[in-house]
Amino acid sequence: MPTVNKVKQAIREGRVASGFSLNIPSPHMVEILGPMGFDFVWLDGEHGPFSLAELENHCRAAESVGITPIARVPDIRSSTILGYLDRGIRGILGPHIATRADAEQLVRACYFGPLGERSFGGNRGCDYDRDLGNKVDWYRETNENTLVGALLEDAGVIDNLDQILEVEGIDYFSIGPNDFAQGLGRPGEADHPEVQATIETIHDRIRSAGRHVGQDVTRRLDIKHSVIALAREFLQA
């Protein structure tokens, strides 16, 4: 049976899952922080320097301390997402979901049938095809424990959101404020009132449709920013 995805479990229980994010590879940090009560570790595979081999080591570390590894992928091509899932990543955040077709492709790449078209391989993401029992049940249980998030970062989302929200299989929707601000014609102004008001409107539309906004289901400690803040505090003391 696939390991329970702690973020999906939190969603079912109606609570916010707690995690920490890594922008640079550090499986040791996963081993240090994981046992403290976190539900997940979030790995930045879009902007961070993670190779597939490094992702696999982070998955091993996460599994060893009982937390769920999830990752932002660089693109939503099926081959890209499959590489992450085959390493053992249990949750995918797909960037630049701007149309219904984007959302459908994300779902298609993340799930086995009948929800999607994920390919089965005899690797660690598929338990090395060892003692899986009934594969029909195993496919279903794996789908139930795969987290899928959509990152909305483009101005086209404003017009396409209703169609995006009709796509089943996406657990939550988050907004990338920096890229979204740039899409609105305000590069570098993520905190501008117009940008923030638009983000809040989108959040309201998502919730009104009965879907989840990212901040409603997860919260993350950013390790990079935490280390920078501690360094500044130390140097100023």
N, C-alpha and C positions, 0 to 999 in steps of 0.2 A: 504494500500500500504506500502511495506517495506520502512524504512528510507533510503535516498540516502547515499550510501557509498562514503565519501568524497575523498578517495584515488582513487577509480574507476572513480569518476567524474574528478579528476585532470588528470588521464591518458587520458580520453576522450578529455579533453581540452588542452592536450599537455603541461601541467605544472608539476612541481615537488611539491608533497604534503609535508607539514611540520608537524612533530610530535615530541613527546618526548617518551623516553623509561624508563620503570620501571623494575628493577630487583628484587625489594622487594615490597610487597603489600603496597599501600598507596592511597586509593580512595580520600583522602583529597587533595593530590597533583594533582590528576586529576581535582578536583573542582577548585583548585587555578590556574593552568596553562591553563586549557581548554579554558576559555573565552578570552585568550590573542591573539587568531588568529590561533591556531594550527588546523590542519585537523584531526589528529589522535593521539591516545596513543597506544604504542606498549608494550605489556606485555610479559615477558620472562617466559613462562610456562614450558620450558625445564630445565633451570638451576635455576629459581627463585622458592621460596617457596609458590606458589599460589595453594590454594585448589579451588575446583569448586565453593564453596560458596563465597570465596573471589573474584574469577573471576566475579561472578554475581554482586557483589557490585561495582566492577570497571566498569562493563558495565552500571549499573544504573547511576553511577557518570558521565561517558562519555556522555551518552544520555542526562543527565540533562543540560550539558553545550554545547551540539551540536557538539561533535566530535565523530569520529568513533573508536571503540575499536578493535584492531587486536592483535594477539598473536602468538608467536612461541610455537608449541606444542612439547611434549616430544617424540612422535613417530607418525607414520602415520596410525596406526590402525583405522579402521572406528569407533570403539567404543570410542576411545580416542578423535578423532576429533569431533564426535557427541556431547560428553559431553561439549566441548567448545562452539560449535554452539548453543546448547540448552540453554546455560547460556546467550547468547546474543552477543558473539564474532562475528564480521562481516568480519574478515579477518584472514586467516590461513597461517602461514609460516611453511612448512613441512621440518624437518631436514633430512639430509643424503639421499638426492635424488641422487642415483648413477646409476640407470638403467631406462630403459623405463618402466619396470614393476612398479618401485617405483613411477614414475611420474603418471602412470595410476591409481595406488591405491590412490594417493593424490587427484586427480581429482574426482575419484569415491566416496571418502568419503566426499568431500566438497559440492558437488552439488546435488540438486534434479534431477530426470530424466527430460529430456532424457540425460543430460550431465553426471549425476552420479547416485548414489544409496542412497543418504542421506535419513534417516528415518524421517518421520514427527511425532512430538510429541506435545501434548497440553501444552507446556511450554512457557517461555518468549521468547525463540528463535523463536518460531512459533506464537508469539502474543497471546499466550494462546488459540489459536484456536477460537478467538473471532472476529466476523464480518469481516472475511477475504474476503467475496465476492466470486468471481469466483476463485476457487483454482488453476485452470489451469493458470490463469493470475498471481496469487500470487506466485506460484512456479517459473514461468518465471522471474518475477520481483525480487524475492529473489535471484535467480541465477545471475541475472544481477548486483546485489548489493553485491555479495559475492566476496571478494578479495582472490586470491590464489597465494602464492609465493612458490618457490622451493629453498631450501638451498642446494647448492652443496658443499660438504665437503670431498669427498673421491677421491682418485687418479683415481679410475675407471671411473670417469666423463670424463676424457680426451679421452678415447676410446668410451664411450657411449653417448657423448654429442649430436651428430647428431640425434640419435634415441630419446633421451629425448626431444629435441626441436620439434620433430614431434607431440608431445602430445598436443592436444588443451585443453584450459581451464586454463592454467597457465598464470597469468598476468605478472609475472616478475621472474627473476632468480638472486639469490645472492650467493656469495661465502663466506663460513665461513673460514677465513684465517688461524686461529690457527689449526683447525682440518685438513684443507687441507694441510697445511705445514707438519703436522705429517704424513699424508698419502703419502706425497712425500719423506718421510724419513728424514725430517728436523724438528723434534719436537721442539717447542719453538722458531722457526726461521721464523715466518710469514713475517718478513721484508727482508728476504734473497733475493738477486737479482733473483735467479733462481725461487723462489716461486712467486715473484711479476711478473716476466716475463710470467710465466705460467698462472697466473690469468688474465693478460692483454690479452693473446692469447685467453683464454676462453671468455672473455668479447667481443673481436672482433668477435668471431664465433657466439655468441649469437646475436649480433647486425646485423651481416651479414645475419642471418636467419630471420631478421625482427622481432625479439623478444626483450623484454625489460630487461635491467640490472637493478638491484634494485636501484642503485644510480641515475639512470636516471629518476626514478619516485617517490622516497621518500628520504627525509633527516630527520635525527633524532638527537635530543638533548639527550645525555645520562645523566640522572639525577644523577646517582651514581657518575660518573666521575666529573660532574660539582660540586657536593657537596664536593668531595675530593679536587678539585682544589681550591675552595673557602676557605676551612678550612686551607689548606697550606698557601694560601695568607694571611689569617688572622693571623696565628701563626707566620709568618715571618715578619709581619708589626711591 
